[in-house]
């Protein structure tokens, strides 16, 4: 099975949620994005954001974490039905990354993936390049992150 056989173009799938606790936000920021609005709730009040919020890179990393958990479960589910799941490889990159709204402490983001297209790679016989739209929204459906990604698939 290849991705284009599993997902119709334009099909959106929820892949899971991630709760951005103050502890998680600070833990990530201390290591990767040590700016005051990611490190200290009091200091964050005096910034443009007005409160402790997650690094945009943290929201990207959480999308990846939820996707991997979703994909592992989906592969297991397909295998349990006697189907061979698509063999996904690495991503050669992403584009159009948008952080649409800050994600504040104690907000939960639900992530999704929408299959856009697939094509064979002329330079690598037996491989395909899939395009996907990756998104995240908070509980009231307000979008907070969006980007397009490519994923190599081995046939």
Secondary structure, DSSP 4 states (H G I P E B T S, - for coil): --HHHHS-TT-EEEEEEEEE-HHHHHHHHHHH---HHHH-HHHHHTSTT-S-B--HHHHHHHHHHHHHHHHHHHHHHHHHTT-PPPEE----EEEEEEE-S--BTTEEEEEEEEEEEEEE-TTSTTEEEEEEEEEEE-TT--EEEEEEEEEEEE-
